[in-house]
Amino acid sequence: MTSPEAAPTIAISATFTAEPVEESLRFWIDELGWRDAIRFAPFNQVFQQLLDPASLLAANRSGVNVLLVRPSDWGPQERNLEQFVDAVRVAASSWAVPILIVFCPDSTAFSFDDLSALSAVHTVAPAELLGLYPVAEIHDPHSDELGRVPYTPLFFAALGTLVARKIHALRKTPFKVIALDCDDTLWRGVCGEDGPEGVIIDPPRRALQEFMAGQHDAGMLLCLASKNNVEDVIETFRAHPQMPLRLEHFVSHRINWDSKGHNLRGLAEELQLGLDSFILVDDNPKECSEANAACPGILALTLPPVEDEIPRFLRHVWAFDRLRVTGEDRRRAAMYAIEA
């Protein structure tokens, strides 16, 4: 009789006392239905964990290893960062699980570009962490002095959320296609009623288009799925050459008066991709509900009714996250366009 498979482990080593991150991380583990155990290495033994073949992190055979690093904890920067990069290289060559390194807010400037070439290593800069989860009060000097707990409870909650989000991106099957509605999604207004020149590219829609252009550059395939006249949509793009998205960003489209579900199935067949690789972005909750019912497996996202919330909404959809963008990813859209 075989023993049940051991639960995966999120093993954490930090240059500071990091146990307060557990509450937030545990919340997301439960929310996502994971089975992971959380284990902490002894305080401020990152180098030992990286170099000792018997360490907690080296022994982790299923899950992910997380390093929470505040470089000022090491003293003089340049030499210690070089030694850290060398130690990570050694560990990455032998460890059985991926390594997530989060560089936490610090008073010193540093660079970790040398880690980007390691396929098993994924890094997070302080700017990304604070950009996604801005916290008014980050540091707690009193608790740092008492027990090397350098951050406020709210920042530890943000840090745990970010770690969970990165692990989610590491584990999920990535989506491949984003199908975009047009009216009141890519622009404000209805091009068939207001005219191609009458629609407005307001700041929230510009931010949405810039976000989608970034997704395109990271390898996502963009399509148009809109109940509209084709000529009106094409003329709208031509009338607004300043828009971040242009017609050449899209590998295909379904612009007609059929249902969204029917059109998404047609796009999936044309691109030879499963419906579970599609994200639909639409302002109309009814259209999203219909698409979900007709196309099980897609992710249908309804934009928030308050327009100013659109950019923040998109930043916090975990389905758009990618830990690494390869050259093949960047060429994907061009390859599909050539084939089409």
Phi and psi in degrees as GROMACS dihedral restraints (atoms count N, CA, C in turn):
[ dihedral_restraints ]
;  ai    aj    ak    al  type     phi  dphi    fc
    3     4     5     6     1   -84.2    20    10
    4     5     6     7     1   148.2    20    10
    6     7     8     9     1   -77.1    20    10
    7     8     9    10     1   150.6    20    10
    9    10    11    12     1   -62.6    20    10
   10    11    12    13     1   149.5    20    10
   12    13    14    15     1   -63.2    20    10
   13    14    15    16     1   134.2    20    10
   15    16    17    18     1   -65.1    20    10
   16    17    18    19     1   144.5    20    10
   18    19    20    21     1   -67.1    20    10
   19    20    21    22     1   144.0    20    10
   21    22    23    24     1   -62.8    20    10
   22    23    24    25     1   156.9    20    10
   24    25    26    27     1  -121.4    20    10
   25    26    27    28     1   133.7    20    10
   27    28    29    30     1   -97.0    20    10
   28    29    30    31     1   102.6    20    10
   30    31    32    33     1   -97.1    20    10
   31    32    33    34     1   127.7    20    10
   33    34    35    36     1  -120.8    20    10
   34    35    36    37     1   130.3    20    10
   36    37    38    39     1  -126.4    20    10
   37    38    39    40     1   135.8    20    10
   39    40    41    42     1  -138.7    20    10
   40    41    42    43     1   157.0    20    10
   42    43    44    45     1   -83.3    20    10
   43    44    45    46     1    -1.1    20    10
   45    46    47    48     1  -138.8    20    10
   46    47    48    49     1   176.1    20    10
   48    49    50    51     1   -72.8    20    10
   49    50    51    52     1   112.0    20    10
   51    52    53    54     1  -110.3    20    10
   52    53    54    55     1     2.1    20    10
   54    55    56    57     1   -56.7    20    10
   55    56    57    58     1   -29.3    20    10
   57    58    59    60     1   -61.1    20    10
   58    59    60    61     1   -15.0    20    10
   60    61    62    63     1   -73.1    20    10
   61    62    63    64     1   -15.3    20    10
   63    64    65    66     1   -65.1    20    10
   64    65    66    67     1   -38.0    20    10
   66    67    68    69     1   -60.0    20    10
   67    68    69    70     1   -47.9    20    10
   69    70    71    72     1   -66.9    20    10
   70    71    72    73     1   -43.2    20    10
   72    73    74    75     1   -63.4    20    10
   73    74    75    76     1   -40.3    20    10
   75    76    77    78     1   -64.7    20    10
   76    77    78    79     1   -37.4    20    10
   78    79    80    81     1   -57.2    20    10
   79    80    81    82     1   -45.9    20    10
   81    82    83    84     1   -72.9    20    10
   82    83    84    85     1   -33.3    20    10
   84    85    86    87     1   -59.6    20    10
   85    86    87    88     1   -45.2    20    10
   87    88    89    90     1   -67.9    20    10
   88    89    90    91     1   -40.7    20    10
   90    91    92    93     1   -63.6    20    10
   91    92    93    94     1   -37.6    20    10
   93    94    95    96     1   -88.1    20    10
   94    95    96    97     1    -4.3    20    10
   96    97    98    99     1    74.1    20    10
   97    98    99   100     1    24.3    20    10
   99   100   101   102     1   -79.1    20    10
  100   101   102   103     1   165.8    20    10
  102   103   104   105     1  -111.0    20    10
  103   104   105   106     1     9.5    20    10
  105   106   107   108     1   -62.8    20    10
  106   107   108   109     1   140.9    20    10
  108   109   110   111     1   -89.6    20    10
  109   110   111   112     1   153.1    20    10
  111   112   113   114     1  -114.5    20    10
  112   113   114   115     1   126.4    20    10
  114   115   116   117     1  -132.2    20    10
  115   116   117   118     1   139.8    20    10
  117   118   119   120     1  -109.7    20    10
  118   119   120   121     1   134.6    20    10
  120   121   122   123     1   -76.8    20    10
  121   122   123   124     1   162.2    20    10
  123   124   125   126     1   -56.6    20    10
  124   125   126   127     1   152.8    20    10
  126   127   128   129     1   -56.9    20    10
  127   128   129   130     1   133.7    20    10
  129   130   131   132     1    53.3    20    10
  130   131   132   133     1    45.6    20    10
  132   133   134   135     1  -125.4    20    10
  133   134   135   136     1    41.6    20    10
  135   136   137   138     1   -61.8    20    10
  136   137   138   139     1   -45.9    20    10
  138   139   140   141     1   -62.3    20    10
  139   140   141   142     1   -42.1    20    10
  141   142   143   144     1   -62.7    20    10
  142   143   144   145     1   -40.4    20    10
  144   145   146   147     1   -64.7    20    10
  145   146   147   148     1   -36.5    20    10
  147   148   149   150     1   -72.7    20    10
  148   149   150   151     1   -34.2    20    10
  150   151   152   153     1  -102.9    20    10
  151   152   153   154     1   -19.0    20    10
  153   154   155   156     1   -87.2    20    10
  154   155   156   157     1   117.3    20    10
  156   157   158   159     1   -66.4    20    10
  157   158   159   160     1   -11.6    20    10
  159   160   161   162     1  -105.0    20    10
  160   161   162   163     1    10.2    20    10
  162   163   164   165     1   -70.9    20    10
  163   164   165   166     1   166.7    20    10
  165   166   167   168     1   -56.2    20    10
  166   167   168   169     1   -46.1    20    10
  168   169   170   171     1   -71.4    20    10
  169   170   171   172     1   -38.4    20    10
  171   172   173   174     1   -64.8    20    10
  172   173   174   175     1   -30.6    20    10
  174   175   176   177     1   -83.9    20    10
  175   176   177   178     1    -5.2    20    10
  177   178   179   180     1   -73.8    20    10
  178   179   180   181     1   114.8    20    10
  180   181   182   183     1  -103.6    20    10
  181   182   183   184     1    -9.2    20    10
  183   184   185   186     1  -153.5    20    10
  184   185   186   187     1   115.2    20    10
  186   187   188   189     1   136.7    20    10
  187   188   189   190     1  -132.4    20    10
  189   190   191   192     1  -154.2    20    10
  190   191   192   193     1   146.6    20    10
  192   193   194   195     1  -103.2    20    10
  193   194   195   196     1   132.8    20    10
  195   196   197   198     1  -119.5    20    10
  196   197   198   199     1   127.8    20    10
  198   199   200   201     1  -111.9    20    10
  199   200   201   202     1   121.6    20    10
  201   202   203   204     1  -105.9    20    10
  202   203   204   205     1   112.3    20    10
  204   205   206   207     1  -120.3    20    10
  205   206   207   208     1   128.1    20    10
  207   208   209   210     1  -118.8    20    10
  208   209   210   211     1    99.6    20    10
  210   211   212   213     1   -55.6    20    10
  211   212   213   214     1   -29.8    20    10
  213   214   215   216     1   -64.0    20    10
  214   215   216   217     1   -17.5    20    10
  216   217   218   219     1   -66.9    20    10
  217   218   219   220     1   -14.8    20    10
  219   220   221   222     1   -95.5    20    10
  220   221   222   223     1    -4.6    20    10
  222   223   224   225     1    85.8    20    10
  223   224   225   226     1  -139.6    20    10
  225   226   227   228     1   -51.3    20    10
  226   227   228   229     1   131.2    20    10
  228   229   230   231     1   -77.3    20    10
  229   230   231   232     1   -57.4    20    10
  231   232   233   234     1   -57.7    20    10
  232   233   234   235     1   -49.7    20    10
  234   235   236   237     1   -64.8    20    10
  235   236   237   238     1   -43.6    20    10
  237   238   239   240     1   -67.0    20    10
  238   239   240   241     1   -35.9    20    10
  240   241   242   243     1   -67.1    20    10
  241   242   243   244     1   -37.8    20    10
  243   244   245   246     1   -62.4    20    10
  244   245   246   247     1   -43.6    20    10
  246   247   248   249     1   -64.8    20    10
  247   248   249   250     1   -36.5    20    10
  249   250   251   252     1   -64.4    20    10
  250   251   252   253     1   -46.5    20    10
  252   253   254   255     1   -60.1    20    10
  253   254   255   256     1   -42.7    20    10
  255   256   257   258     1   -62.8    20    10
  256   257   258   259     1   -41.4    20    10
  258   259   260   261     1   -67.1    20    10
  259   260   261   262     1   -37.6    20    10
  261   262   263   264     1   -64.0    20    10
  262   263   264   265     1   -40.6    20    10
  264   265   266   267     1   -58.4    20    10
  265   266   267   268     1   -45.0    20    10
  267   268   269   270     1   -61.4    20    10
  268   269   270   271     1   -47.0    20    10
  270   271   272   273     1   -64.8    20    10
  271   272   273   274     1   -42.7    20    10
  273   274   275   276     1   -62.7    20    10
  274   275   276   277     1   -26.8    20    10
  276   277   278   279     1   -76.2    20    10
  277   278   279   280     1   -14.8    20    10
  279   280   281   282     1  -127.9    20    10
  280   281   282   283     1   -20.9    20    10
  282   283   284   285     1   -71.1    20    10
  283   284   285   286     1   149.9    20    10
  285   286   287   288     1   -87.9    20    10
  286   287   288   289     1   -10.2    20    10
  288   289   290   291     1  -126.5    20    10
  289   290   291   292     1   160.1    20    10
  291   292   293   294     1   -64.8    20    10
  292   293   294   295     1   160.3    20    10
  294   295   296   297     1  -118.7    20    10
  295   296   297   298     1   125.3    20    10
  297   298   299   300     1  -109.7    20    10
  298   299   300   301     1   120.3    20    10
  300   301   302   303     1  -112.4    20    10
  301   302   303   304     1   118.5    20    10
  303   304   305   306     1  -108.1    20    10
  304   305   306   307     1   114.2    20    10
  306   307   308   309     1   -84.9    20    10
  307   308   309   310     1   113.1    20    10
  309   310   311   312     1   -86.5    20    10
  310   311   312   313     1   159.2    20    10
  312   313   314   315     1   -53.4    20    10
  313   314   315   316     1   136.2    20    10
  315   316   317   318     1  -146.5    20    10
  316   317   318   319     1   167.7    20    10
  318   319   320   321     1   -90.0    20    10
  319   320   321   322     1    -2.4    20    10
  321   322   323   324     1  -117.7    20    10
  322   323   324   325     1   150.6    20    10
  324   325   326   327     1   -88.6    20    10
  325   326   327   328     1   145.4    20    10
  327   328   329   330     1  -157.3    20    10
  328   329   330   331     1   164.0    20    10
  330   331   332   333     1  -130.2    20    10
  331   332   333   334     1   143.0    20    10
  333   334   335   336     1  -132.8    20    10
  334   335   336   337     1    33.1    20    10
  336   337   338   339     1   -61.4    20    10
  337   338   339   340     1   -28.6    20    10
  339   340   341   342     1   -64.9    20    10
  340   341   342   343     1   -15.4    20    10
  342   343   344   345     1   -87.2    20    10
  343   344   345   346     1   -12.8    20    10
  345   346   347   348     1   -68.0    20    10
  346   347   348   349     1   -21.8    20    10
  348   349   350   351     1   -82.4    20    10
  349   350   351   352     1    -8.7    20    10
  351   352   353   354     1   -87.1    20    10
  352   353   354   355     1   115.6    20    10
  354   355   356   357     1   -66.5    20    10
  355   356   357   358     1   -27.4    20    10
  357   358   359   360     1   -87.9    20    10
  358   359   360   361     1    -1.8    20    10
  360   361   362   363     1  -111.7    20    10
  361   362   363   364     1   133.7    20    10
  363   364   365   366     1  -128.2    20    10
  364   365   366   367     1   128.3    20    10
  366   367   368   369     1  -114.8    20    10
  367   368   369   370     1   153.2    20    10
  369   370   371   372     1  -130.1    20    10
  370   371   372   373     1   125.1    20    10
  372   373   374   375     1   -86.3    20    10
  373   374   375   376     1   155.0    20    10
  375   376   377   378     1   -56.2    20    10
  376   377   378   379     1   -35.6    20    10
  378   379   380   381     1   -62.9    20    10
  379   380   381   382     1   -37.0    20    10
  381   382   383   384     1   -67.3    20    10
  382   383   384   385     1   -44.5    20    10
  384   385   386   387     1   -59.9    20    10
  385   386   387   388     1   -49.1    20    10
  387   388   389   390     1   -74.9    20    10
  388   389   390   391     1   -25.4    20    10
  390   391   392   393     1   -69.1    20    10
  391   392   393   394     1   -39.4    20    10
  393   394   395   396     1   -77.0    20    10
  394   395   396   397     1   -40.2    20    10
  396   397   398   399     1  -131.8    20    10
  397   398   399   400     1    73.8    20    10
  399   400   401   402     1   -65.9    20    10
  400   401   402   403     1   132.9    20    10
  402   403   404   405     1  -125.0    20    10
  403   404   405   406     1   129.8    20    10
  405   406   407   408     1   -64.9    20    10
  406   407   408   409     1   -46.7    20    10
  408   409   410   411     1  -112.3    20    10
  409   410   411   412     1   109.2    20    10
  411   412   413   414     1   -93.0    20    10
  412   413   414   415     1   -51.7    20    10
  414   415   416   417     1   -93.6    20    10
  415   416   417   418     1   148.2    20    10
  417   418   419   420     1  -126.5    20    10
  418   419   420   421     1    88.1    20    10
  420   421   422   423     1   -58.4    20    10
  421   422   423   424     1   -34.3    20    10
  423   424   425   426     1   -66.0    20    10
  424   425   426   427     1   -51.3    20    10
  426   427   428   429     1   -69.1    20    10
  427   428   429   430     1   -27.2    20    10
  429   430   431   432     1   -65.1    20    10
  430   431   432   433     1   -43.1    20    10
  432   433   434   435     1   -68.8    20    10
  433   434   435   436     1   -37.1    20    10
  435   436   437   438     1   -75.5    20    10
  436   437   438   439     1   -42.7    20    10
  438   439   440   441     1  -144.0    20    10
  439   440   441   442     1    20.5    20    10
  441   442   443   444     1    55.3    20    10
  442   443   444   445     1    38.9    20    10
  444   445   446   447     1  -106.4    20    10
  445   446   447   448     1    91.7    20    10
  447   448   449   450     1   -81.4    20    10
  448   449   450   451     1   -10.6    20    10
  450   451   452   453     1  -121.1    20    10
  451   452   453   454     1   161.7    20    10
  453   454   455   456     1   -75.7    20    10
  454   455   456   457     1   159.2    20    10
  456   457   458   459     1   -56.1    20    10
  457   458   459   460     1   -37.6    20    10
  459   460   461   462     1   -65.7    20    10
  460   461   462   463     1   -38.7    20    10
  462   463   464   465     1   -68.5    20    10
  463   464   465   466     1   -38.8    20    10
  465   466   467   468     1   -62.9    20    10
  466   467   468   469     1   -34.5    20    10
  468   469   470   471     1   -63.7    20    10
  469   470   471   472     1   -42.4    20    10
  471   472   473   474     1   -64.3    20    10
  472   473   474   475     1   -41.2    20    10
  474   475   476   477     1   -63.5    20    10
  475   476   477   478     1   -42.8    20    10
  477   478   479   480     1   -64.2    20    10
  478   479   480   481     1   -38.1    20    10
  480   481   482   483     1   -63.9    20    10
  481   482   483   484     1   -43.8    20    10
  483   484   485   486     1   -63.4    20    10
  484   485   486   487     1   -42.9    20    10
  486   487   488   489     1   -60.9    20    10
  487   488   489   490     1   -45.6    20    10
  489   490   491   492     1   -61.4    20    10
  490   491   492   493     1   -40.8    20    10
  492   493   494   495     1   -64.5    20    10
  493   494   495   496     1   -40.7    20    10
  495   496   497   498     1   -68.9    20    10
  496   497   498   499     1   -38.9    20    10
  498   499   500   501     1   -65.5    20    10
  499   500   501   502     1   -38.6    20    10
  501   502   503   504     1   -59.0    20    10
  502   503   504   505     1   -44.9    20    10
  504   505   506   507     1   -63.8    20    10
  505   506   507   508     1   -33.3    20    10
  507   508   509   510     1   -68.6    20    10
  508   509   510   511     1   -33.0    20    10
  510   511   512   513     1   -96.4    20    10
  511   512   513   514     1   -27.4    20    10
  513   514   515   516     1   -75.6    20    10
  514   515   516   517     1   153.0    20    10
  516   517   518   519     1   -76.3    20    10
  517   518   519   520     1   120.9    20    10
  519   520   521   522     1   -69.7    20    10
  520   521   522   523     1   143.4    20    10
  522   523   524   525     1   -69.8    20    10
  523   524   525   526     1   155.8    20    10
  525   526   527   528     1  -121.2    20    10
  526   527   528   529     1   -21.6    20    10
  528   529   530   531     1  -131.4    20    10
  529   530   531   532     1   137.4    20    10
  531   532   533   534     1  -117.1    20    10
  532   533   534   535     1   118.3    20    10
  534   535   536   537     1   -98.9    20    10
  535   536   537   538     1   122.4    20    10
  537   538   539   540     1  -111.4    20    10
  538   539   540   541     1   130.2    20    10
  540   541   542   543     1   -70.3    20    10
  541   542   543   544     1   166.4    20    10
  543   544   545   546     1  -106.7    20    10
  544   545   546   547     1   -73.1    20    10
  546   547   548   549     1   -62.6    20    10
  547   548   549   550     1   129.7    20    10
  549   550   551   552     1    62.0    20    10
  550   551   552   553     1    14.1    20    10
  552   553   554   555     1  -121.0    20    10
  553   554   555   556     1   -66.3    20    10
  555   556   557   558     1   -75.5    20    10
  556   557   558   559     1   -26.3    20    10
  558   559   560   561     1  -146.7    20    10
  559   560   561   562     1   164.8    20    10
  561   562   563   564     1   -94.0    20    10
  562   563   564   565     1   125.3    20    10
  564   565   566   567     1   118.0    20    10
  565   566   567   568     1   175.0    20    10
  567   568   569   570     1  -118.6    20    10
  568   569   570   571     1   112.8    20    10
  570   571   572   573     1   -64.9    20    10
  571   572   573   574     1   -28.1    20    10
  573   574   575   576     1   -74.1    20    10
  574   575   576   577     1   -21.0    20    10
  576   577   578   579     1  -105.4    20    10
  577   578   579   580     1   -43.9    20    10
  579   580   581   582     1   -83.1    20    10
  580   581   582   583     1   -14.6    20    10
  582   583   584   585     1    87.6    20    10
  583   584   585   586     1   150.3    20    10
  585   586   587   588     1   -55.3    20    10
  586   587   588   589     1   -34.5    20    10
  588   589   590   591     1   -85.7    20    10
  589   590   591   592     1    -9.1    20    10
  591   592   593   594     1   -89.6    20    10
  592   593   594   595     1   -14.7    20    10
  594   595   596   597     1   -74.5    20    10
  595   596   597   598     1   160.1    20    10
  597   598   599   600     1  -120.2    20    10
  598   599   600   601     1   132.0    20    10
  600   601   602   603     1   -96.5    20    10
  601   602   603   604     1    84.1    20    10
  603   604   605   606     1   -78.8    20    10
  604   605   606   607     1   169.8    20    10
  606   607   608   609     1   -55.2    20    10
  607   608   609   610     1   -42.1    20    10
  609   610   611   612     1   -62.3    20    10
  610   611   612   613     1   -40.2    20    10
  612   613   614   615     1   -72.3    20    10
  613   614   615   616     1   -34.3    20    10
  615   616   617   618     1   -62.4    20    10
  616   617   618   619     1   -42.8    20    10
  618   619   620   621     1   -62.2    20    10
  619   620   621   622     1   -40.7    20    10
  621   622   623   624     1   -60.7    20    10
  622   623   624   625     1   -45.1    20    10
  624   625   626   627     1   -65.8    20    10
  625   626   627   628     1   -39.4    20    10
  627   628   629   630     1   -63.8    20    10
  628   629   630   631     1   -39.4    20    10
  630   631   632   633     1   -62.5    20    10
  631   632   633   634     1   -44.6    20    10
  633   634   635   636     1   -69.1    20    10
  634   635   636   637     1   -33.8    20    10
  636   637   638   639     1   -63.4    20    10
  637   638   639   640     1   -37.8    20    10
  639   640   641   642     1   -64.8    20    10
  640   641   642   643     1   -39.2    20    10
  642   643   644   645     1   -63.3    20    10
  643   644   645   646     1   -40.8    20    10
  645   646   647   648     1   -59.6    20    10
  646   647   648   649     1   -45.2    20    10
  648   649   650   651     1   -66.9    20    10
  649   650   651   652     1   -23.0    20    10
  651   652   653   654     1   -89.3    20    10
  652   653   654   655     1     3.8    20    10
  654   655   656   657     1   109.7    20    10
  655   656   657   658     1    -2.5    20    10
  657   658   659   660     1   -75.2    20    10
  658   659   660   661     1   143.4    20    10
  660   661   662   663     1   -88.6    20    10
  661   662   663   664     1   129.2    20    10
  663   664   665   666     1  -103.3    20    10
  664   665   666   667     1   136.7    20    10
  666   667   668   669     1  -132.7    20    10
  667   668   669   670     1   158.1    20    10
  669   670   671   672     1  -103.2    20    10
  670   671   672   673     1   132.9    20    10
  672   673   674   675     1  -135.4    20    10
  673   674   675   676     1    99.6    20    10
  675   676   677   678     1  -143.7    20    10
  676   677   678   679     1   139.4    20    10
  678   679   680   681     1   -82.9    20    10
  679   680   681   682     1   100.9    20    10
  681   682   683   684     1  -166.8    20    10
  682   683   684   685     1   173.3    20    10
  684   685   686   687     1   -89.3    20    10
  685   686   687   688     1   133.2    20    10
  687   688   689   690     1   -56.0    20    10
  688   689   690   691     1   -43.9    20    10
  690   691   692   693     1   -61.8    20    10
  691   692   693   694     1   -37.5    20    10
  693   694   695   696     1   -65.3    20    10
  694   695   696   697     1   -42.5    20    10
  696   697   698   699     1   -66.1    20    10
  697   698   699   700     1   -46.1    20    10
  699   700   701   702     1   -61.0    20    10
  700   701   702   703     1   -42.9    20    10
  702   703   704   705     1   -66.9    20    10
  703   704   705   706     1   -30.4    20    10
  705   706   707   708     1   -65.7    20    10
  706   707   708   709     1   -42.7    20    10
  708   709   710   711     1   -62.8    20    10
  709   710   711   712     1   -40.9    20    10
  711   712   713   714     1   -68.7    20    10
  712   713   714   715     1   -31.5    20    10
  714   715   716   717     1   -77.4    20    10
  715   716   717   718     1   -13.3    20    10
  717   718   719   720     1  -129.4    20    10
  718   719   720   721     1    68.1    20    10
  720   721   722   723     1   -65.2    20    10
  721   722   723   724     1   -13.3    20    10
  723   724   725   726     1   -80.8    20    10
  724   725   726   727     1    -5.3    20    10
  726   727   728   729     1   -64.4    20    10
  727   728   729   730     1   139.7    20    10
  729   730   731   732     1   -59.9    20    10
  730   731   732   733     1   -35.0    20    10
  732   733   734   735     1   -93.9    20    10
  733   734   735   736     1   136.2    20    10
  735   736   737   738     1  -122.2    20    10
  736   737   738   739     1   166.0    20    10
  738   739   740   741     1   -56.9    20    10
  739   740   741   742     1   -33.6    20    10
  741   742   743   744     1   -71.0    20    10
  742   743   744   745     1    -9.6    20    10
  744   745   746   747     1   -72.7    20    10
  745   746   747   748     1   -17.9    20    10
  747   748   749   750     1  -102.7    20    10
  748   749   750   751     1   129.3    20    10
  750   751   752   753     1   -81.8    20    10
  751   752   753   754     1   -21.0    20    10
  753   754   755   756     1  -164.4    20    10
  754   755   756   757     1   172.1    20    10
  756   757   758   759     1  -153.8    20    10
  757   758   759   760     1   157.1    20    10
  759   760   761   762     1  -131.8    20    10
  760   761   762   763     1    94.6    20    10
  762   763   764   765     1  -114.7    20    10
  763   764   765   766     1   101.8    20    10
  765   766   767   768     1  -164.6    20    10
  766   767   768   769     1  -164.0    20    10
  768   769   770   771     1  -111.7    20    10
  769   770   771   772     1    15.8    20    10
  771   772   773   774     1   -76.8    20    10
  772   773   774   775     1   170.1    20    10
  774   775   776   777     1   -69.3    20    10
  775   776   777   778     1   155.7    20    10
  777   778   779   780     1   -62.7    20    10
  778   779   780   781     1   -37.9    20    10
  780   781   782   783     1   -61.9    20    10
  781   782   783   784     1   -45.3    20    10
  783   784   785   786     1   -61.5    20    10
  784   785   786   787     1   -42.8    20    10
  786   787   788   789     1   -69.6    20    10
  787   788   789   790     1   -36.9    20    10
  789   790   791   792     1   -66.3    20    10
  790   791   792   793     1   -38.6    20    10
  792   793   794   795     1   -63.3    20    10
  793   794   795   796     1   -38.3    20    10
  795   796   797   798     1   -65.0    20    10
  796   797   798   799     1   -40.0    20    10
  798   799   800   801     1   -65.9    20    10
  799   800   801   802     1   -40.8    20    10
  801   802   803   804     1   -62.6    20    10
  802   803   804   805     1   -41.3    20    10
  804   805   806   807     1   -65.9    20    10
  805   806   807   808     1   -42.6    20    10
  807   808   809   810     1   -63.9    20    10
  808   809   810   811     1   -43.2    20    10
  810   811   812   813     1   -84.6    20    10
  811   812   813   814     1    -6.5    20    10
  813   814   815   816     1    57.7    20    10
  814   815   816   817     1    47.1    20    10
  816   817   818   819     1  -130.1    20    10
  817   818   819   820     1   151.2    20    10
  819   820   821   822     1   -72.0    20    10
  820   821   822   823     1   151.9    20    10
  822   823   824   825     1   -62.7    20    10
  823   824   825   826     1   -25.4    20    10
  825   826   827   828     1   -72.8    20    10
  826   827   828   829     1     0.6    20    10
  828   829   830   831     1  -101.5    20    10
  829   830   831   832     1     7.4    20    10
  831   832   833   834     1  -104.4    20    10
  832   833   834   835     1   138.6    20    10
  834   835   836   837     1  -115.0    20    10
  835   836   837   838     1   127.3    20    10
  837   838   839   840     1  -102.7    20    10
  838   839   840   841     1   131.5    20    10
  840   841   842   843     1  -118.8    20    10
  841   842   843   844     1   120.2    20    10
  843   844   845   846     1  -148.8    20    10
  844   845   846   847     1   150.6    20    10
  846   847   848   849     1   -84.3    20    10
  847   848   849   850     1   -13.5    20    10
  849   850   851   852     1  -101.8    20    10
  850   851   852   853     1   111.8    20    10
  852   853   854   855     1   -61.1    20    10
  853   854   855   856     1   -31.3    20    10
  855   856   857   858     1   -65.2    20    10
  856   857   858   859     1   -42.3    20    10
  858   859   860   861     1   -63.3    20    10
  859   860   861   862     1   -40.3    20    10
  861   862   863   864     1   -65.9    20    10
  862   863   864   865     1   -41.7    20    10
  864   865   866   867     1   -63.7    20    10
  865   866   867   868     1   -42.3    20    10
  867   868   869   870     1   -63.8    20    10
  868   869   870   871     1   -41.4    20    10
  870   871   872   873     1   -65.8    20    10
  871   872   873   874     1   -39.9    20    10
  873   874   875   876     1   -61.9    20    10
  874   875   876   877     1   -40.9    20    10
  876   877   878   879     1   -69.3    20    10
  877   878   879   880     1   -37.7    20    10
  879   880   881   882     1   -83.4    20    10
  880   881   882   883     1   -22.6    20    10
  882   883   884   885     1  -131.8    20    10
  883   884   885   886     1    75.2    20    10
  885   886   887   888     1   -56.2    20    10
  886   887   888   889     1   135.7    20    10
  888   889   890   891     1   108.2    20    10
  889   890   891   892     1   -24.6    20    10
  891   892   893   894     1   -74.1    20    10
  892   893   894   895     1   161.7    20    10
  894   895   896   897     1  -109.4    20    10
  895   896   897   898     1   111.3    20    10
  897   898   899   900     1  -101.4    20    10
  898   899   900   901     1   120.8    20    10
  900   901   902   903     1  -110.3    20    10
  901   902   903   904     1   121.7    20    10
  903   904   905   906     1   -93.1    20    10
  904   905   906   907     1   123.6    20    10
  906   907   908   909     1   -63.8    20    10
  907   908   909   910     1   147.3    20    10
  909   910   911   912     1   -64.9    20    10
  910   911   912   913     1   144.8    20    10
  912   913   914   915     1   -67.6    20    10
  913   914   915   916     1   -25.1    20    10
  915   916   917   918     1   -85.1    20    10
  916   917   918   919     1   111.3    20    10
  918   919   920   921     1   -59.1    20    10
  919   920   921   922     1   -37.4    20    10
  921   922   923   924     1   -66.1    20    10
  922   923   924   925     1   -14.5    20    10
  924   925   926   927     1   -86.8    20    10
  925   926   927   928     1    -6.1    20    10
  927   928   929   930     1   -59.8    20    10
  928   929   930   931     1   -49.9    20    10
  930   931   932   933     1   -58.8    20    10
  931   932   933   934     1   -44.0    20    10
  933   934   935   936     1   -65.5    20    10
  934   935   936   937     1   -40.2    20    10
  936   937   938   939     1   -56.3    20    10
  937   938   939   940     1   -47.0    20    10
  939   940   941   942     1   -65.4    20    10
  940   941   942   943     1   -39.4    20    10
  942   943   944   945     1   -62.4    20    10
  943   944   945   946     1   -24.6    20    10
  945   946   947   948     1  -107.5    20    10
  946   947   948   949     1    17.5    20    10
  948   949   950   951     1   -89.6    20    10
  949   950   951   952     1   108.1    20    10
  951   952   953   954     1   -64.1    20    10
  952   953   954   955     1   -23.7    20    10
  954   955   956   957     1   -62.5    20    10
  955   956   957   958     1   -21.5    20    10
  957   958   959   960     1   -84.7    20    10
  958   959   960   961     1    -8.8    20    10
  960   961   962   963     1   -69.8    20    10
  961   962   963   964     1   140.4    20    10
  963   964   965   966     1  -135.4    20    10
  964   965   966   967     1   129.0    20    10
  966   967   968   969     1   -75.5    20    10
  967   968   969   970     1   -30.6    20    10
  969   970   971   972     1  -148.5    20    10
  970   971   972   973     1   138.9    20    10
  972   973   974   975     1  -114.6    20    10
  973   974   975   976     1   119.8    20    10
  975   976   977   978     1   -96.3    20    10
  976   977   978   979     1   168.8    20    10
  978   979   980   981     1   -60.7    20    10
  979   980   981   982     1   -36.7    20    10
  981   982   983   984     1   -64.0    20    10
  982   983   984   985     1   -38.9    20    10
  984   985   986   987     1   -58.6    20    10
  985   986   987   988     1   -45.9    20    10
  987   988   989   990     1   -66.3    20    10
  988   989   990   991     1   -26.6    20    10
  990   991   992   993     1   -89.0    20    10
  991   992   993   994     1    -8.7    20    10
  993   994   995   996     1   -60.7    20    10
  994   995   996   997     1   -48.7    20    10
  996   997   998   999     1   -61.9    20    10
  997   998   999  1000     1   -40.5    20    10
  999  1000  1001  1002     1   -63.9    20    10
 1000  1001  1002  1003     1   -38.4    20    10
 1002  1003  1004  1005     1   -65.3    20    10
 1003  1004  1005  1006     1   -43.2    20    10
 1005  1006  1007  1008     1   -65.8    20    10
 1006  1007  1008  1009     1   -39.0    20    10
 1008  1009  1010  1011     1   -63.5    20    10
 1009  1010  1011  1012     1   -41.3    20    10
 1011  1012  1013  1014     1   -63.4    20    10
 1012  1013  1014  1015     1   -43.7    20    10
 1014  1015  1016  1017     1   -64.2    20    10
 1015  1016  1017  1018     1   -39.8    20    10
